[in-house]
Amino acid sequence: MTCARPALLFFLSLLPLVLAFAEEAEPVEGAPVLFAKDLVPLEFCENPLYGLSPIVEVRDFGYVFRLDSKFGRFNAYGLEELRERLREIEALAQLEDISQAQAFAATLSKSATDPVFMTFGIARRPLSTVVGLPSGISRYFQGKLHQARRISSKTLSNSKKRDEATGESPVEEEKLAQADEDEGSVARTSRSVRKLGRRHLGYESSKRKWARRFGVDPYSENMRLQEELGRIAWASSLGGFTADFVVPGSEVLSYAGRAQELVWERPPYQLERDNERALREIGLEKPLRRSLIESDLYSLTEKTAFRIALESLREAEGLETLIAFILDIDSDLDASIAKRTVALLERYNREISTLDRIELRRGMIVASAQNGYDVLPVAADYLHWTPVVASALLAPDFEAELREVWISGEVSSIAKLRLKRHGWEVFDMRCTPE
């Protein structure tokens, strides 16, 4: 009895410390299972062209949608990709109806050439090969998604060495490079025109018009869509099959929407030339802009969207870091993180406050705005509170008197409370659509 009492008193004395520790300990929140009807309009859940699974999992902070249609089975990671897939399925159904027209069949029968003879910068990969799902957001929180610091400093180092070796000042060398690139662009364009001829150029123009009519990307990675667009574009370019093109109004005013308009309007060789010229005018070093232009990771539409966003962000220091982040991605699927991160930065710069500086902290992109805030963009569909999230967002690297986190999707109640408890202002983009 005499031994037990001191032990009890000792444990009672530790009780306030235990309670204080429990009070400060971060909770662990599991990934939810959601219903599609709560995330998308009801007409998307009930459509005769496809079946959308009523259950939506959250994997690695992203929505996983499953679609079954007569054109194949698709997984869509996130709302943006889901909308794209649904537009493509609707376009495929309309293209199938058109292909059954007598005039269409008669036109193709006159040509011995395979209608899908070539495409420009179509895709990063065939959609049918995408069987896995991205796992980049967790690695991004851990600072393991890319090594942009290394690439950025290496590029700048090479540029300085080139300046010293040539004896040219950066301004003089830029003038020479611009002349060389303009001449090279003209030569490439001339070769393309001679190689393709009027019929092939007509094919490309027709393909873009049909894509615009259906509201789809002419450089989509959906190979079934590419095949059907190619067939109808070929029939139209032969001159025996025509259609009344009804051009839809632009759905969005975001930088991605403006990029899509350019893609529909301009031939690919001209768009590539315009992209390179714009990046040069921003003041980017040649190795960086050429790496972006020639990247196989992104489609021409996505590169154009990046170009427009970079033009919007041109006043900010650290664009080289942002481009290195865009380029130094391990997989195609991780590229969606880069696209949505840039979209968040561009929107903040356009709607909230001009961004002065873009940098990396713990391997994550952070911007400093003129309104005095540090801004952390997070490309997540559903952010819930986990040890990985807590470790990243509560790290000393992000401490600031004024700081905001912008989530491309939505934030759980627990995550929102914990972030606000630790001094973050939280913005849920699903609740504030563009």
Buried (B, 14 or more C-beta within 10 A) or exposed (E): EEEEEEEEEEEEEEEEEEEEEEEEEBEEBEBEEBEBBEBBEEEBBEBEBBBBBEEBBBBBBBBBBBBEBEBBEBBBBBBBBBBBBBBBBBBBBBBEEBBEBEEBEEBBEEEEEEBBEEBBBBBBBEBEEBEEBBBBBBBBBBBEBBBBBEBBEEBBEEBEEBBEEEEBEEEEBBEEBBEEBBEEBEEEBEEBBEEBEEEBBBBBBBBBBBBBBBBBBBBBBBBBBBBBBBBBBBBBBBEBBEBEEEEEEEEEEBBBBBBBEBBBEBBBBBBBBBBBBBBBEBEBBBBBBBBBBEBEBBBBBBBBBBBBBBBBBBEBEBBBBBBBBBBBBBBBBBBBBBBBBBBBBBBBBBEBBBBBEBBBBBBBBBBBBEBEBBBBBBBBBBBBBBEBBBEBBBBEBBEBEEBBBBBBBBBBEBBBBBBEEBEBEBBBBBEEEE
